[in-house]
Amino acid sequence: MDFELSQEQKEMVATVRAVTQERIKPRAMKYLDGTFPWENLKDLADIGITGMAIPEEYGGLGLSVLDTALVVEEVAKGCYTTAMSLMPQLGVQTRILAQYAPEDIKRRTFDGVIRGEYVLSVCMTEPHAGTDVAAIRTNAEIKDDRVVINGTKTLISKVDEAQLFVVFTRVNKVPGREGIGCVLIERDTPGMMRTGRFHTMGGEYLYEVSFENVEVPLENLVIKGDGLKKLMNAFNTQRCLNPSISLGLAEGAFEESVNYCRDRTAFNRPIGNFQGMRWKLAEMYRDIEVGRSMLYRAAASANPYPNPQLAALAKMYCNEMAIRVTSEAIQVHGGYGFTDEYPVSRFYRGARYGTLGGGTTETLKELVGKKIMADFPHDGFLGTGMF
Ligand SMILES: Cc1cc2nc3c(=O)[nH]c(=O)nc-3n(C[C@H](O)[C@H](O)[C@H](O)COP(=O)(O)OP(=O)(O)OC[C@H]3O[C@@H](n4cnc5c(N)ncnc54)[C@H](O)[C@@H]3O)c2cc1C
């Protein structure tokens, strides 16, 4: 078993760390009002990051899920909003596009993404259907060589910024899981409207977007039905990136806490000299290390998509771990931890997102629990514990 990253991975992480610490982290406060971090995407594009999940034939780097997870972790140590803004470029949208989109849309979109000028939005959640994806009502009706889309999506990220929307719909009103497909809708297509906007505790906006007789060419209907399995496969990638944000936020909060324990004095000594503080650091560090091992293992299992159980376990653990660790970081900082003077309150607000997006903790427990009941070996754990 080899726990070492490759030389290339170490160099990539060091480059991203330098850009994050020097440029991205100092700007982080200004995105709390919902401003989109375009300048940070540009900085990351300049070192090739926005194209790292795009196949080489389209000008990207075609790197692995583990590579993307390492980068997202590093960026999250500086800025939650910027790490979130990288999700579409490195996650489910890009992978669906690479696999299913028409050639001209791929070329156009990937060029913009690689330059850090385009982001993509994925629209799945609806007002009455979040976790229960198979209950979505937005419908794509095939009419000769066109598709007409009607419906409403909500809690959607990047609606004001995205150039392309990857929209999960029902196709021809076919009910249930069999009826789920996916259509690509370009920005400003007539009939598409932003109908709501919610400011979040993480800083970014989420949106409601409605489609009223939106027409696109038939070739934009990239999954014509029975798409739930394809969607869920691609989502296992997201289930390694979402916990990378959690891990990075926990690590960022931990780094701040160590510095604070060394610098802050009480009773004429650094607070890190008190066992109460040292034990907090030890527990935070322990939890981060567990999360990192689980996440890297899940990401490294990708072929091309990560093992669903490992991804679910890593996501569940890292999401909850980050809430705990960032909360402890605030405790270490005392009253200042609750202010905007130190980044730990920002890390905490961002960490709260993890258990909600990309499959809630409860849903993932169900997924893993069902698998255990069905397949856990009767003679107990074997080797690596995977089954
Ligand atoms: C920051 C952020 C960004 C997001 N960006 C996007 C985006 O870009 N595109 C998009 O499509 N969506 C996006 N979402 C929405 C997100 O995917 C949904 O919030 C999520 O799928 C949960 O759906 P819901 O909010 O409707 O909750 P519900 O499904 O209504 O769930 C409510 C509660 O019930 C629990 N629950 C539901 N079913 C079960 C069950 N079977 N067993 C046990 N418990 C259950 C859930 O775990 C949860 O705790 C985003 C959300 C956030 C917070």
The ligand as an SDF file (V2000), in Angstrom:
LIG
                    3D

 53 58  0  0  0  0  0  0  0  0999 V2000
  -25.0240   25.6460   -1.2920 C   0  0  0  0  0  0  0  0  0  0  0  0
  -25.9620   24.7700   -2.0690 C   0  0  0  0  0  0  0  0  0  0  0  0
  -25.8190   24.6780   -3.4360 C   0  0  0  0  0  0  0  0  0  0  0  0
  -26.7250   23.9160   -4.1970 C   0  0  0  0  0  0  0  0  0  0  0  0
  -26.5770   23.9070   -5.5700 N   0  0  0  0  0  0  0  0  0  0  0  0
  -27.4330   23.1680   -6.3140 C   0  0  0  0  0  0  0  0  0  0  0  0
  -27.3120   23.1480   -7.7480 C   0  0  0  0  0  0  0  0  0  0  0  0
  -26.4390   23.8180   -8.3330 O   0  0  0  0  0  0  0  0  0  0  0  0
  -28.1890   22.3900   -8.4510 N   0  0  0  0  0  0  0  0  0  0  0  0
  -29.1600   21.6420   -7.8500 C   0  0  0  0  0  0  0  0  0  0  0  0
  -29.8840   20.9670   -8.5570 O   0  0  0  0  0  0  0  0  0  0  0  0
  -29.3360   21.6830   -6.4900 N   0  0  0  0  0  0  0  0  0  0  0  0
  -28.5010   22.4120   -5.7160 C   0  0  0  0  0  0  0  0  0  0  0  0
  -28.6520   22.4650   -4.3410 N   0  0  0  0  0  0  0  0  0  0  0  0
  -29.7910   21.7920   -3.7430 C   0  0  0  0  0  0  0  0  0  0  0  0
  -29.4240   20.4770   -3.0590 C   0  0  0  0  0  0  0  0  0  0  0  0
  -29.0380   19.5250   -4.0250 O   0  0  0  0  0  0  0  0  0  0  0  0
  -30.6660   20.0310   -2.2640 C   0  0  0  0  0  0  0  0  0  0  0  0
  -30.8180   20.9520   -1.2050 O   0  0  0  0  0  0  0  0  0  0  0  0
  -30.5340   18.6300   -1.7390 C   0  0  0  0  0  0  0  0  0  0  0  0
  -30.6130   17.7070   -2.8030 O   0  0  0  0  0  0  0  0  0  0  0  0
  -31.6270   18.2960   -0.7180 C   0  0  0  0  0  0  0  0  0  0  0  0
  -32.8930   18.5430   -1.2540 O   0  0  0  0  0  0  0  0  0  0  0  0
  -33.9380   19.4600   -0.4570 P   0  0  0  0  0  0  0  0  0  0  0  0
  -33.2430   20.7200   -0.0510 O   0  0  0  0  0  0  0  0  0  0  0  0
  -35.1720   19.5810   -1.2800 O   0  0  0  0  0  0  0  0  0  0  0  0
  -34.2560   18.6530    0.8590 O   0  0  0  0  0  0  0  0  0  0  0  0
  -35.3100   17.4770    1.0410 P   0  0  0  0  0  0  0  0  0  0  0  0
  -35.1100   16.4350    0.0060 O   0  0  0  0  0  0  0  0  0  0  0  0
  -36.6680   18.0710    1.1780 O   0  0  0  0  0  0  0  0  0  0  0  0
  -34.8480   16.9020    2.4380 O   0  0  0  0  0  0  0  0  0  0  0  0
  -35.1840   17.5330    3.6940 C   0  0  0  0  0  0  0  0  0  0  0  0
  -34.6130   16.6480    4.8120 C   0  0  0  0  0  0  0  0  0  0  0  0
  -35.2380   15.3450    4.7310 O   0  0  0  0  0  0  0  0  0  0  0  0
  -34.2480   14.3490    4.6650 C   0  0  0  0  0  0  0  0  0  0  0  0
  -34.6930   13.2180    3.8290 N   0  0  0  0  0  0  0  0  0  0  0  0
  -35.2090   13.2530    2.5830 C   0  0  0  0  0  0  0  0  0  0  0  0
  -35.4310   12.0130    2.1310 N   0  0  0  0  0  0  0  0  0  0  0  0
  -35.0510   11.1590    3.1280 C   0  0  0  0  0  0  0  0  0  0  0  0
  -35.0100    9.7400    3.2780 C   0  0  0  0  0  0  0  0  0  0  0  0
  -35.4050    8.9300    2.2900 N   0  0  0  0  0  0  0  0  0  0  0  0
  -34.5420    9.2310    4.4410 N   0  0  0  0  0  0  0  0  0  0  0  0
  -34.1210   10.0370    5.4380 C   0  0  0  0  0  0  0  0  0  0  0  0
  -34.1120   11.3880    5.3510 N   0  0  0  0  0  0  0  0  0  0  0  0
  -34.5760   11.9360    4.2210 C   0  0  0  0  0  0  0  0  0  0  0  0
  -33.0370   15.0300    4.0320 C   0  0  0  0  0  0  0  0  0  0  0  0
  -31.8320   14.3260    4.3200 O   0  0  0  0  0  0  0  0  0  0  0  0
  -33.1110   16.4000    4.6700 C   0  0  0  0  0  0  0  0  0  0  0  0
  -32.5060   16.3800    5.9320 O   0  0  0  0  0  0  0  0  0  0  0  0
  -27.7680   23.2090   -3.5590 C   0  0  0  0  0  0  0  0  0  0  0  0
  -27.8960   23.2760   -2.1670 C   0  0  0  0  0  0  0  0  0  0  0  0
  -27.0170   24.0450   -1.4220 C   0  0  0  0  0  0  0  0  0  0  0  0
  -27.2070   24.1320    0.0700 C   0  0  0  0  0  0  0  0  0  0  0  0
  1  2  1  0
  2  3  1  0
  2 52  2  0
  3  4  2  0
  4  5  1  0
  4 50  1  0
  5  6  2  0
  6  7  1  0
  6 13  1  0
  7  8  2  0
  7  9  1  0
  9 10  1  0
 10 11  2  0
 10 12  1  0
 12 13  2  0
 13 14  1  0
 14 15  1  0
 14 50  1  0
 15 16  1  0
 16 17  1  0
 16 18  1  0
 18 19  1  0
 18 20  1  0
 20 21  1  0
 20 22  1  0
 22 23  1  0
 23 24  1  0
 24 25  2  0
 24 26  1  0
 24 27  1  0
 27 28  1  0
 28 29  2  0
 28 30  1  0
 28 31  1  0
 31 32  1  0
 32 33  1  0
 33 34  1  0
 33 48  1  0
 34 35  1  0
 35 36  1  0
 35 46  1  0
 36 37  1  0
 36 45  1  0
 37 38  2  0
 38 39  1  0
 39 40  1  0
 39 45  2  0
 40 41  1  0
 40 42  2  0
 42 43  1  0
 43 44  2  0
 44 45  1  0
 46 47  1  0
 46 48  1  0
 48 49  1  0
 50 51  2  0
 51 52  1  0
 52 53  1  0
M  END
$$$$
